[in-house]
């Protein structure tokens, strides 16, 4: 299934988090927090300004990003959990 986000929305796939701590302790599933890092899968066409022109998004498909903890709406696409969020919820691009 292919989805194209609208306007300033971005489709992100969460990146799997490390299963162990630095000291070698294995973290059980019940104690894990959802990662705040992901890979941009698809982006919208940009935000519509007051002057009627579209402002292009700074992120593009393939970027690794950090986003706020409660950002966006979680959806499942082909059994895989993704997040729809606004570009404003993205804190930064990892290089």
C-alpha positions as CSV (number, residue, x, y, z in Angstrom):
1,X,0.0,0.0,0.0
2,X,1.4,3.4,-0.9
3,X,0.4,6.6,1.1
4,X,1.2,10.1,0.1
5,X,1.0,12.5,3.1
6,X,-0.9,15.8,2.6
7,X,0.5,19.4,3.1
8,X,3.1,19.6,5.8
9,X,2.7,16.0,7.1
10,X,5.4,13.4,7.2
11,X,5.2,9.5,7.4
12,X,7.9,8.1,9.7
13,X,8.9,4.5,10.5
14,X,10.3,4.1,14.0
15,X,13.9,2.8,14.3
16,X,14.3,-0.3,16.5
17,X,15.9,0.6,19.8
18,X,18.8,-1.2,21.5
19,X,17.8,-4.4,23.5
20,X,20.6,-4.0,26.1
21,X,22.0,-1.2,28.2
22,X,25.7,-0.2,28.0
23,X,26.4,-2.4,31.0
24,X,24.9,-5.5,29.3
25,X,21.5,-5.7,31.1
26,X,18.7,-6.9,28.8
27,X,15.7,-4.6,28.9
28,X,12.3,-6.5,28.9
29,X,9.6,-5.4,26.5
30,X,7.4,-4.1,29.4
31,X,10.1,-1.6,30.5
32,X,11.0,-0.2,27.1
33,X,10.0,3.2,25.9
34,X,9.1,3.8,22.3
35,X,12.1,5.2,20.4
36,X,12.0,8.9,19.4
37,X,14.0,8.3,16.3
38,X,12.8,7.3,12.9
39,X,13.3,7.2,9.2
40,X,11.2,9.4,6.9
41,X,9.3,7.3,4.4
42,X,7.2,9.9,2.6
43,X,6.6,13.7,2.8
44,X,3.7,15.9,1.8
45,X,3.9,18.8,-0.8
46,X,4.5,21.5,1.8
47,X,2.6,24.0,3.9
48,X,0.3,26.6,2.2
49,X,1.3,30.1,3.1
50,X,-0.9,33.1,3.6
51,X,0.2,34.4,0.2
52,X,-1.1,31.2,-1.5
53,X,2.4,29.7,-2.2
54,X,3.6,26.4,-0.9
55,X,6.6,26.3,1.4
56,X,8.7,23.1,0.7
57,X,9.5,20.8,3.7
58,X,13.0,20.7,5.0
59,X,12.9,16.9,5.5
60,X,12.9,14.4,2.6
61,X,12.3,10.7,2.2
62,X,15.3,8.7,3.7
63,X,16.2,11.2,6.4
64,X,16.8,10.0,9.9
65,X,15.0,12.3,12.3
66,X,14.3,12.8,16.0
67,X,10.8,13.7,17.0
68,X,8.9,14.6,20.2
69,X,7.7,11.8,22.5
70,X,4.0,12.2,21.8
71,X,4.2,13.3,18.2
72,X,1.7,12.3,15.5
73,X,-0.8,9.5,15.1
74,X,0.3,5.9,15.0
75,X,-1.1,3.8,12.1
76,X,-0.3,0.3,10.8
77,X,0.5,-0.2,7.1
78,X,0.9,-3.8,6.0
79,X,1.3,-4.8,9.7
80,X,4.1,-2.4,10.4
81,X,3.6,0.6,12.8
82,X,4.2,4.0,11.3
83,X,3.6,7.6,12.5
84,X,1.9,10.4,10.7
85,X,3.1,13.7,12.1
86,X,3.5,17.4,11.1
87,X,6.9,18.7,10.2
88,X,6.7,20.9,13.3
89,X,6.9,17.8,15.5
90,X,10.3,16.9,14.1
91,X,13.1,18.1,16.4
92,X,16.0,17.6,14.1
93,X,17.6,15.6,11.3
94,X,20.4,13.2,12.2
95,X,23.5,13.3,9.9
